[in-house]
Amino acid sequence: MRRLALPFGLLILALFEAAAVWFVMPLPGSQRVRSVEIAYTLHAVRWSIRALCLVLLTWGIPAVPRTGWRRWALAALALATGGITYATNFAMAADRIFRQPDAVTTVAATTSEVAPDRLVVGVVVNGEARAYPLQFIGYHHFLTDTIAGRPVLVTYCTVCRTGRVFDPVLDGAVERFRLVGMDEFNAMLEDRTTGSWWRQANGEALVGPRRGTVLPELPSVQVTLRQWVALHPDTRVMRGDPRFTADYDQDYAFERGTSRRALTGTDPRSWERKSWVVGVSLDGADRAYDWNALLEAGAINDTLAGRPIVLVVAADSASFFAFERPSASTILLRDGDSLRAGSLAFGFTGRGRVDSLRPVNASQEFWHSWQSFHPRTTRYP
């Protein structure tokens, strides 16, 4: 029995470390099964499993033969297990592949080195505007910043094409997170206080002590930097961390939808798995709008949950906005970079000469993502 302790200990350790990573990373087959509970359980018992394996290894080492093929086979198994353990805990760990900046720095738009036609996630807090370029946050996946004295959690998942901004204050304190992996092709974050795992697409804690808690989402838009600056000339723009220059997205393929990569590429057709949609949720009702149809129409007037809304894409064919219309009978059309209905005119901030439109949160993402996290969604038209 003792001579089997060492090979069993090595085999259990290798299989455990490999499984712990397979369930939380986009590896073949892993993201197509409901695995977050299994992954979280493995993560929770990791030190117990490792301790058990260490006991088996310690007990079994004296039984290793001094010579012969069995000794060399055990040496090869030990070397393989060591390689798997290192790779899964370092080379393949999500928070080591996608690292965080030491600090988030911003500059005035006039001094930003970000090209004006790059996409950004734009946020306004207490009158202070901030722009986070996708080329930076797409690599980091998330970052915590402070706008006008208020902490914000800015997130982006390139596999889902989902940009979300949340309030990270939990139980009266600013929570800190780390990137732990993925579930259903969406980034997952782990909070430092309780170890709970959170879904990036909707800010919900999936497993752990905070399961069921949802982070409040803050209004944000995805637009070109040029469009954002036109709307908010005093905006500050995130500056990339020089340490990660080689990791940041240097071309426009992802942002413009010309990439055909398996995980982050775009299908230019409509209603395919990797097609773009704009998703809107209102009063418990969810609806997806085909990006190609929005580009063709310029503006789409619709009613969701009994509330009249309008989606509009700017003349740059990249920036988009959603608002609640003044009434169901008011049909708004795009006119350059504004919305008009007869004598009524509104800018893309929603402000008009007399009245203002109420902004509605809308997100551009892959169809598979919107369907996964809004299973009762309808499609327009």
C-alpha positions as CSV (number, residue, x, y, z in Angstrom):
1,M,0.0,0.0,0.0
2,R,2.8,2.4,0.9
3,R,4.5,2.1,-2.5
4,L,1.2,3.3,-4.1
5,A,1.0,6.4,-1.9
6,L,3.4,8.4,-4.0
7,P,1.9,7.8,-7.5
8,F,-1.6,8.2,-6.1
9,G,-0.7,11.5,-4.4
10,L,0.9,12.8,-7.6
11,L,-2.0,11.7,-9.8
12,I,-4.6,13.2,-7.5
13,L,-2.7,16.5,-7.3
14,A,-2.2,16.7,-11.1
15,L,-5.9,16.0,-11.8
16,F,-7.1,18.4,-9.2
17,E,-4.9,21.3,-10.4
18,A,-5.9,20.7,-14.0
19,A,-9.7,20.5,-13.1
20,A,-9.5,23.6,-11.0
21,V,-8.4,25.6,-14.0
22,W,-10.4,23.8,-16.7
23,F,-13.7,24.8,-15.0
24,V,-12.9,28.5,-14.9
25,M,-11.0,29.2,-18.1
26,P,-12.2,29.1,-21.7
27,L,-10.8,25.6,-22.5
28,P,-12.4,23.1,-24.8
29,G,-15.9,22.2,-23.5
30,S,-15.5,23.9,-20.1
31,Q,-17.7,27.0,-20.7
32,R,-20.6,25.0,-22.2
33,V,-21.5,23.3,-19.0
34,R,-22.9,24.7,-15.8
35,S,-19.7,24.5,-13.8
36,V,-19.4,27.5,-11.5
37,E,-20.5,25.6,-8.4
38,I,-18.0,22.8,-9.0
39,A,-15.3,25.3,-9.7
40,Y,-16.0,27.2,-6.5
41,T,-16.1,24.0,-4.5
42,L,-12.7,23.0,-5.8
43,H,-11.3,26.4,-5.1
44,A,-12.7,26.3,-1.5
45,V,-11.1,22.9,-0.7
46,R,-7.8,23.5,-2.6
47,W,-5.6,23.6,0.5
48,S,-7.2,20.5,2.0
49,I,-6.6,18.6,-1.2
50,R,-3.1,19.8,-1.5
51,A,-2.4,18.9,2.2
52,L,-3.8,15.4,1.6
53,C,-1.6,15.0,-1.4
54,L,1.4,16.2,0.6
55,V,0.7,13.6,3.3
56,L,0.5,10.8,0.6
57,L,3.8,12.0,-1.0
58,T,5.6,12.2,2.4
59,W,4.4,8.8,3.4
60,G,5.2,7.2,0.0
61,I,8.7,8.7,-0.6
62,P,10.6,6.1,1.5
63,A,9.0,3.3,-0.5
64,V,10.5,4.6,-3.8
65,P,12.8,1.9,-5.2
66,R,16.5,2.9,-5.4
67,T,16.8,1.6,-9.0
68,G,14.8,0.3,-11.9
69,W,12.1,1.5,-14.3
70,R,9.6,2.2,-11.5
71,R,11.9,4.8,-10.0
72,W,12.2,6.6,-13.4
73,A,8.5,6.4,-14.0
74,L,7.8,8.0,-10.6
75,A,10.4,10.7,-11.4
76,A,8.6,11.5,-14.7
77,L,5.2,11.6,-13.0
78,A,6.6,13.9,-10.4
79,L,8.1,16.2,-13.0
80,A,4.8,16.3,-15.0
81,T,2.8,17.0,-11.8
82,G,5.1,19.8,-10.9
83,G,4.8,21.3,-14.4
84,I,1.0,21.1,-14.3
85,T,0.9,22.7,-10.8
86,Y,3.1,25.5,-11.9
87,A,1.2,26.1,-15.2
88,T,-2.2,26.1,-13.7
89,N,-1.4,28.3,-10.7
90,F,0.9,30.8,-12.5
91,A,1.0,30.6,-16.3
92,M,-2.8,29.9,-16.7
93,A,-4.2,31.8,-13.8
94,A,-6.5,34.6,-15.0
95,D,-5.2,37.3,-12.7
96,R,-1.7,36.5,-13.8
97,I,-2.5,36.6,-17.5
98,F,-4.5,39.8,-17.2
99,R,-2.8,42.0,-14.6
100,Q,-4.0,45.1,-13.0
101,P,-2.4,48.6,-13.2
102,D,-0.7,49.8,-10.0
103,A,-2.9,52.9,-10.2
104,V,-5.4,54.3,-12.7
105,T,-4.2,57.6,-14.2
106,T,-6.2,60.0,-16.4
107,V,-5.3,63.0,-18.5
108,A,-7.2,65.8,-20.2
109,A,-8.6,64.9,-23.6
110,T,-6.4,67.4,-25.2
111,T,-3.3,65.6,-24.0
112,S,-4.5,62.0,-24.4
113,E,-2.5,59.8,-26.8
114,V,-5.6,57.6,-27.5
115,A,-6.8,57.9,-31.1
116,P,-10.1,59.8,-31.4
117,D,-11.8,57.0,-33.2
118,R,-11.0,54.4,-30.6
119,L,-14.0,53.1,-28.6
120,V,-14.4,54.1,-24.9
121,V,-16.7,53.4,-22.1
122,G,-17.9,56.8,-20.9
123,V,-19.2,57.5,-17.4
124,V,-20.4,60.7,-15.8
125,V,-20.5,60.9,-12.0
126,N,-21.7,64.0,-10.2
127,G,-21.0,66.1,-13.3
128,E,-17.5,64.7,-13.8
129,A,-16.9,62.8,-17.1
130,R,-14.4,60.0,-17.5
131,A,-13.5,57.8,-20.6
132,Y,-12.0,54.3,-20.4
133,P,-10.6,53.1,-23.8
134,L,-11.6,49.5,-24.7
135,Q,-8.0,48.9,-25.8
136,F,-7.0,49.2,-22.1
137,I,-9.9,47.9,-20.1
138,G,-10.4,45.0,-22.5
139,Y,-7.0,43.7,-21.4
140,H,-7.4,44.4,-17.6
141,H,-11.0,43.2,-17.6
142,F,-11.8,45.5,-14.6
143,L,-10.3,48.3,-12.6
144,T,-11.4,50.4,-9.6
145,D,-11.3,54.1,-10.0
146,T,-12.7,57.2,-8.2
147,I,-14.8,59.8,-10.0
148,A,-15.8,63.0,-8.2
149,G,-15.0,61.3,-4.9
150,R,-17.1,58.2,-5.7
151,P,-15.6,54.8,-6.3
152,V,-16.5,53.0,-9.5
153,L,-15.8,49.5,-10.8
154,V,-15.3,49.6,-14.5
155,T,-15.5,46.2,-16.2
156,Y,-15.2,44.8,-19.7
157,C,-15.3,41.2,-21.0
158,T,-14.0,40.9,-24.6
159,V,-15.4,37.4,-25.0
160,C,-18.9,38.7,-24.4
161,R,-18.3,42.3,-25.6
162,T,-19.9,43.5,-22.4
163,G,-18.9,46.8,-20.8
164,R,-20.4,47.5,-17.3
165,V,-19.8,50.1,-14.6
166,F,-20.8,49.2,-11.0
167,D,-20.8,50.7,-7.6
168,P,-18.2,48.6,-5.6
169,V,-19.3,49.7,-2.1
170,L,-20.4,46.7,-0.1
171,D,-21.3,46.7,3.6
172,G,-20.1,50.3,3.8
173,A,-16.6,49.7,2.4
174,V,-15.1,49.8,-1.1
175,E,-14.6,46.1,-2.1
176,R,-11.5,45.0,-3.9
177,F,-11.6,42.2,-6.6
178,R,-9.4,39.9,-8.6
179,L,-10.1,38.2,-11.9
180,V,-10.7,34.6,-11.1
181,G,-11.7,33.2,-14.5
182,M,-14.9,32.7,-16.6
183,D,-18.4,31.2,-16.4
184,E,-20.5,30.8,-19.5
185,F,-17.8,32.8,-21.4
186,N,-18.2,35.8,-19.1
187,A,-15.5,37.1,-16.8
188,M,-15.8,36.3,-13.1
189,L,-14.4,38.4,-10.3
190,E,-13.7,37.3,-6.7
191,D,-14.1,39.8,-3.8
192,R,-11.3,39.9,-1.3
193,T,-13.6,40.2,1.8
194,T,-15.7,37.0,1.4
195,G,-14.2,35.2,-1.6
196,S,-17.5,35.3,-3.4
197,W,-17.5,35.1,-7.2
198,W,-19.3,37.7,-9.2
199,R,-20.5,37.8,-12.9
200,Q,-19.3,40.7,-14.9
201,A,-22.3,40.8,-17.2
202,N,-24.8,41.8,-14.5
203,G,-22.8,42.3,-11.3
204,E,-24.4,39.3,-9.5
205,A,-22.6,37.2,-7.0
206,L,-23.0,33.6,-8.2
207,V,-21.4,31.6,-5.4
208,G,-20.0,32.3,-2.0
209,P,-21.3,34.1,1.2
210,R,-22.7,37.0,-0.9
211,R,-24.5,34.8,-3.4
212,G,-27.5,36.6,-4.8
213,T,-26.2,40.1,-4.1
214,V,-26.2,42.4,-7.1
215,L,-23.9,45.4,-7.5
216,P,-25.8,48.5,-8.5
217,E,-25.0,49.4,-12.1
218,L,-24.1,53.0,-13.0
219,P,-25.1,54.6,-16.3
220,S,-22.4,54.3,-19.0
221,V,-22.2,54.4,-22.8
222,Q,-19.9,52.9,-25.4
223,V,-18.8,55.6,-27.9
224,T,-15.8,56.8,-29.8
225,L,-13.5,59.1,-27.9
226,R,-14.2,61.8,-30.4
227,Q,-18.0,61.6,-29.8
228,W,-17.4,61.5,-26.0
229,V,-15.2,64.6,-26.1
230,A,-17.8,66.4,-28.2
231,L,-20.4,65.7,-25.6
232,H,-18.1,66.2,-22.6
233,P,-15.2,68.5,-23.5
234,D,-13.8,68.5,-19.9
235,T,-13.6,64.7,-19.7
236,R,-10.6,62.9,-18.3
237,V,-9.3,60.0,-20.3
238,M,-7.7,56.9,-18.9
239,R,-4.0,56.5,-19.7
240,G,-2.6,53.1,-20.3
241,D,-0.1,51.6,-17.9
242,P,3.3,51.6,-19.7
243,R,4.1,48.2,-18.3
244,F,1.3,46.7,-20.4
245,T,1.9,48.4,-23.7
246,A,2.7,45.2,-25.4
247,D,-0.5,43.6,-24.0
248,Y,-2.9,46.3,-25.1
249,D,-4.9,45.9,-28.3
250,Q,-3.0,47.8,-30.9
251,D,-5.3,47.4,-33.9
252,Y,-9.0,48.1,-34.5
253,A,-10.1,44.5,-35.4
254,F,-12.0,43.8,-32.2
255,E,-13.6,47.3,-31.9
256,R,-14.7,47.4,-35.6
257,G,-15.8,43.8,-35.7
258,T,-13.3,42.7,-38.3
259,S,-11.7,40.1,-36.0
260,R,-12.6,36.5,-36.7
261,R,-10.9,35.0,-33.6
262,A,-12.8,32.1,-32.0
263,L,-13.4,33.8,-28.7
264,T,-13.5,37.5,-29.4
265,G,-14.1,37.7,-33.1
266,T,-17.3,39.0,-34.7
267,D,-19.8,37.4,-37.1
268,P,-20.9,40.2,-39.5
269,R,-24.3,38.5,-40.1
270,S,-27.4,39.1,-37.9
271,W,-28.6,36.9,-35.1
272,E,-25.6,34.5,-35.2
273,R,-23.8,33.5,-32.0
274,K,-21.1,36.1,-32.5
275,S,-23.3,38.8,-34.1
276,W,-23.6,42.2,-32.4
277,V,-26.8,43.2,-30.7
278,V,-27.8,46.1,-28.5
279,G,-29.5,44.9,-25.4
280,V,-32.0,46.9,-23.3
281,S,-33.6,45.9,-20.0
282,L,-36.5,47.9,-18.6
283,D,-38.8,47.0,-15.7
284,G,-38.0,43.3,-16.0
285,A,-38.4,43.2,-19.8
286,D,-35.4,42.4,-22.0
287,R,-35.0,43.0,-25.7
288,A,-32.2,42.6,-28.2
289,Y,-31.8,44.9,-31.3
290,D,-29.8,43.7,-34.3
291,W,-26.8,46.0,-34.8
292,N,-27.0,45.7,-38.6
293,A,-30.6,46.9,-38.5
294,L,-29.7,49.8,-36.2
295,L,-27.0,50.9,-38.6
296,E,-29.3,50.8,-41.5
297,A,-32.1,52.7,-39.8
298,G,-30.0,55.2,-37.9
299,A,-32.7,55.2,-35.1
300,I,-35.2,52.6,-33.9
301,N,-38.3,53.7,-32.1
302,D,-39.9,51.0,-29.9
303,T,-41.9,50.3,-26.8
304,L,-40.5,48.1,-24.1
305,A,-42.4,47.3,-20.8
306,G,-45.0,49.9,-21.8
307,R,-42.4,52.6,-22.1
308,P,-41.5,54.3,-25.4
309,I,-37.8,54.3,-26.2
310,V,-35.4,55.1,-29.0
311,L,-32.1,53.7,-30.0
312,V,-29.8,55.8,-32.1
313,V,-26.4,55.2,-33.7
314,A,-24.3,58.3,-34.4
315,A,-23.0,59.3,-37.8
316,D,-19.7,57.6,-37.0
317,S,-21.5,54.2,-37.1
318,A,-19.9,53.2,-33.8
319,S,-21.3,55.4,-31.0
320,F,-24.8,54.5,-29.9
321,F,-27.3,55.8,-27.3
322,A,-30.7,54.9,-25.9
323,F,-33.4,57.2,-24.4
324,E,-37.0,57.1,-23.3
325,R,-39.1,59.1,-25.7
326,P,-41.5,61.9,-24.5
327,S,-44.5,59.9,-25.7
328,A,-45.4,56.9,-27.8
329,S,-46.6,59.2,-30.6
330,T,-43.2,61.1,-30.7
331,I,-41.1,59.4,-33.4
332,L,-37.5,60.5,-33.2
333,L,-35.2,60.3,-36.2
334,R,-31.5,60.8,-36.4
335,D,-30.4,64.1,-37.9
336,G,-26.6,64.2,-38.0
337,D,-25.6,63.9,-34.3
338,S,-29.0,64.7,-32.9
339,L,-32.5,63.4,-32.6
340,R,-35.5,65.3,-34.0
341,A,-39.2,65.0,-34.1
342,G,-40.8,68.0,-35.8
343,S,-39.7,71.1,-33.9
344,L,-38.2,68.9,-31.1
345,A,-34.4,68.4,-31.1
346,F,-32.2,66.6,-28.6
347,G,-28.5,66.1,-28.5
348,F,-26.9,62.8,-27.7
349,T,-26.6,63.8,-24.0
350,G,-30.5,63.8,-24.1
351,R,-30.7,67.5,-23.5
352,G,-33.0,69.6,-25.7
353,R,-33.9,73.3,-25.9
354,V,-36.9,72.9,-23.6
355,D,-37.1,69.3,-22.3
356,S,-34.6,66.4,-21.9
357,L,-34.8,62.7,-22.8
358,R,-34.1,60.3,-20.0
359,P,-31.1,58.1,-20.8
360,V,-31.7,54.3,-20.9
361,N,-28.8,51.9,-20.3
362,A,-28.0,49.9,-23.4
363,S,-25.2,47.5,-24.2
364,Q,-23.6,46.3,-27.3
365,E,-22.6,42.7,-27.0
366,F,-22.5,39.4,-28.7
367,W,-25.8,37.7,-29.2
368,H,-24.7,34.6,-27.3
369,S,-23.9,36.7,-24.3
370,W,-27.2,38.6,-24.2
371,Q,-29.2,35.4,-24.6
372,S,-27.2,33.6,-21.9
373,F,-27.8,36.2,-19.2
374,H,-31.3,37.4,-20.4
375,P,-32.9,34.0,-21.2
376,R,-36.4,35.6,-21.5
377,T,-35.3,38.2,-24.0
378,T,-37.3,39.1,-27.1
379,R,-35.9,40.2,-30.4
380,Y,-36.7,43.3,-32.4
381,P,-38.5,43.4,-34.7
